């Protein structure tokens, strides 16, 4: 509908309201209350025109203005209009079976009557003005908003003419109440599906009109059924009066549900402020009504009364709240003011309610001075309670989220986590705006890489030299227009940067830089997700965030440089250690292979053969001495190799020494008994078997040391193959308490590695729990899996503990 048509109709309705006010203003009260269906006089006010004319309660009205009382059901107007001051009101009443003619001479209306009429008119004008200004505002381009304007204009018109129709025409009053109850009441709920204007799913838009039309039809049918059950039009008028109040109460509750749902689902700050302002208006009207009710109870006991129409004036706050929320472009300041006003109003009502309860139970005297002092004393704590409650239900200030996020940044040293925390904090405080964060990955050198990009399309890498003019600015947060001024397209050699700076989704640019001006990062922000503009306090809070992010990122990069340097030093140290270990291992193997395994072994074998020769020679004593020295040399070299490398004795006969060394390594950390035993004649084993058995023994000893509860003894036993037991067996045991079944714990690979080491040498490994307690790890290696590098000699083999290996003379290799 064109705006000109709306203005014309609205002005016509306003003219009708003003006409009704002019016609209603001079009509005085006759001072009697008549039961409309029966015509019986119920109440006669003292010193009223009815009292002066002789009317009495119980009189039955027969005629008024020369027409029967039953004509009130069908006459269009009951009073002569326009009303002239001094117009008599002739009535005939039946009293005690006699008909009495009375003439009521009413003068001018009292000031109280004028105040009541004026209050109703002001409420009607507020409703009409709300609809008119909403309908004529520049925002009233959408049809739903136009229907909202029509609702308030029509509601204002019905409220404006009802005071006149309620005393002059019951026919028109019933029609007016019919429109209010069956059309305006459901429309009051439906308009909140459109207002405040907010994004809504298309499916919901489709259901609003069918629901509204169906509700109107159902109410019309229900109203017809109700009217058919009444005996007269005046009785229907009384019923509709009560029904309309109930329907508008239900409409109020339904609107409340829709507004709460809209407040919880929308993210737009302006819409949320609109809903809060409307809610504040409703709370103010409710508080005003409760306050008047309490004051009426207090003042009535002292012969004072609240002026008529006062409550009606309080309800005018509701349409004014709709008007303010509909025509104002920036509601932040009104929202804050109304929240404070509501806090004071609720605190006043609560304090006065407590005082009334105390006076009702006679806990305090009901004098005005005591009531006033106690109400003032209770006002402050009540205000604090409601202030805390209202602040918790409103939007939390963005500065709180930003300060919390800035404090969190100071505790983070990981750059990726720092950037993610910064992005999440900005999104939470600003309701997920378009966002891009560029950060240097390698300190002061290298390009700016985009680590976070949300609802934004832009380049992945930026050249920091193109942004050098920005670093010379004292502000850490710059509007995009200022950034574009400092970096015009003609001075920008990077087309990606030009495209980025003139991106439509960007509003602000934040600089993350070191104290010396080196640019470490760039934060680009788009419009707030709640459609609210960036205000001065937002700029101040974001500037503090940029300063905190600059300090945090500087610390993070410095820390990672130190970590990198420390890792490099550690790597060099480990490399040197590894080189030393490789060198010592090679030396140990060279001693074993070239000296112990070859030259020294052959020398000992030759000398031993000479000593064992039954033919005495003159040099027999000298040969024995040399042989003994060779034995000592053999032992000394073996101890030297063992000191260099625990596995330096990887010669075929060195298994006993290796397992003994494993036991000795645990001894400094173990405070109980630690034993090692070896049984049987040593046999040569391959290096693969040697290493696997050493690994299993080490792991089993560590497990016993760590996990054997209340253990006092740990032991290792080695048994070489014998004729009755052709397998090699290693046992690691303790006397502590263990679980009934040994299983690998999540995240621990020791047992799994032990099983894998046994599998690689075709050995079996088992865990057993003897009856006396403790755990025994048994590793059995079959004889064929020993894999010796050379065949066992027929002659006796000297134990490695003796430091040499003897061979039979027949198997002695020939010398070159």
Secondary structure, 3 states (H helix, E strand, C coil): CCHHHHHHHHHHHHHHHHHHHHHHHCCCCCCEEECCCCCEEEEECCCCHHHHHCCCCCCEEEEECCEEHHHHHCCCCCCCCCCCCCCEEEEEEEECCEEEEEEEECCCCCHHHHHHHHHHHHHHHHHHHHHHHHHHCCCCCCHHHHHHHHHHHHHHHHHHHHHHHHHHCHHHHHHHHHHHHHHHHHHHHHHHHCCCCCCCCHHHHHHHHHHHHHHHHHHHHHHHHHHHCCCCHHHHHHHHHHHHHHHHHHHHHHHHHHHHHHHHHCCCHHHHHHHHHHHHHHHHHHHHHHHHHHHHHHHHCCCCCCCCCHHHHHHHHHHHHHHHHHHCCCCHHHHHHHHHHHHHHHHHHHHHHHHHHHHHCCCCCCCHHHHHHHHHHHHHHHHHHHHHHHHHHCCCCHHHHHHHHHHHHCCCCCHHHHHHHHHHHHHHHHCCCCEEEEEEEECCEEEEEEEEEECCCCCCEECHHHHHHHHCCCCCEEEHHHHHHHCCHHHCCCHHHHHHHCCCCCCEEEEEECCCCCEEEEEEECCCCCCCCCCHHHHHHHHHHHHHHHHHHHHHHHHHHHHHHHHHHHHHHHHHHHHHHHHHHHHHHHHHHHHHHHHHHHHHHHHHHHHHCCCCCCCHHHHHHHHHHHHHHHHHHHHHHHHHCCCCCCCCCCHHHHHHHHHHHHHCCCCCEEEEEEECCCCCCCHHHHHHHHHHHHHHHHHHHHHCECCCEEEEEEECCCCCCCCEEEEEEECCECCCCCCCCCCCCHHHHHHHHHHHCCEEEEEECCCCCCEEEEEEECHHHCCCCCCCCCCCCCCHHHCCCCCCHHHCCCCC
